[in-house]
Amino acid sequence: MCNTSSQVMSLMSQHQHQMFPMEFLTHIIRHFNSVIKESILVVSMNKLEIRFERAKMSDKSVVVSLFTKLVEAFKSISEKYIIERDIHTRIRLNLEDTDEFYKILVSGVIYVPPGKIFNLLSLILWYHIRYITGTKPSNSEFGRKLTQTWRDEEKHMRFEINQSSRRVNVTKSSGPCYICGEPAFKENVWEFKPHETSKSLMMRTQVCRKHTTKLI
């Protein structure tokens, strides 16, 4: 039987009813796992699972440090992008130990603006490299190459997504721009079709005047 200890951090925020398709997150995660050639991220229902495989010399402190950074990141996202007047969502982070993995479980990712997912993945990659090499990514050839490969893939995906067909709606919403957090005045309604599926995803991105032409 697995011996499991759990540490919990809840970020309860009041949120407008804006959710993003899990299929979109799954698409990005598939590319991320492909780049690092290891399925360290798993998407299930409304949860993201981050896995660190255990070994004799595994340094749990690296995982704990990532957990702390993610708590800070989601707190910042909650304060900047989640509306206070509508009690609706809970972003919850759990840190668990099992015989096979150290796991960080994130619930509520469907409320995170799509473009911010990329920032979180870059953070996860940094700690993944530190975990398996024992040093900062910039201190090893492996780390530098993997980081650059992910940057190239991210740039390609952002370009692909921002080329999606769209229409612009004027909105009376007082919500934040999903690019920068400033007050939004328009909403981009767009359609994204992942290569691995025939299903098109309908997305909505609130934007300020500066970011009208951006989707993420």
Stockholm file with secondary structure:
# STOCKHOLM 1.0

chainA/1-216         MCNTSSQVMSLMSQHQHQMFPMEFLTHIIRHFNSVIKESILVVSMNKLEIRFERAKMSDKSVVVSLFTKLVEAFKSISEKYIIERDIHTRIRLNLEDTDEFYKILVSGVIYVPPGKIFNLLSLILWYHIRYITGTKPSNSEFGRKLTQTWRDEEKHMRFEINQSSRRVNVTKSSGPCYICGEPAFKENVWEFKPHETSKSLMMRTQVCRKHTTKLI
#=GR chainA/1-216 SS CCCCCEEEEEEEEECCSCCCCHHHHHHHHHHHHHHHTSCCEEEETTEEEEEEECCTTCCHHHHHHHHHHHHHHHHHHHHHHSCSSSEEEEEEEEEEECSSEEEEEEECGGGSCHHHHHHHHHHHHHHHHHHHHSSCGGGSHHHHHHHHHHHHHHHHHHHHHHTSCEEEEECCCCCBCTTTCSBCCEEEEEEECCTTCSCCEEEEEEECSTTTTCCC
#=GC SS_cons         CCCCCEEEEEEEEECCSCCCCHHHHHHHHHHHHHHHTSCCEEEETTEEEEEEECCTTCCHHHHHHHHHHHHHHHHHHHHHHSCSSSEEEEEEEEEEECSSEEEEEEECGGGSCHHHHHHHHHHHHHHHHHHHHSSCGGGSHHHHHHHHHHHHHHHHHHHHHHTSCEEEEECCCCCBCTTTCSBCCEEEEEEECCTTCSCCEEEEEEECSTTTTCCC
//
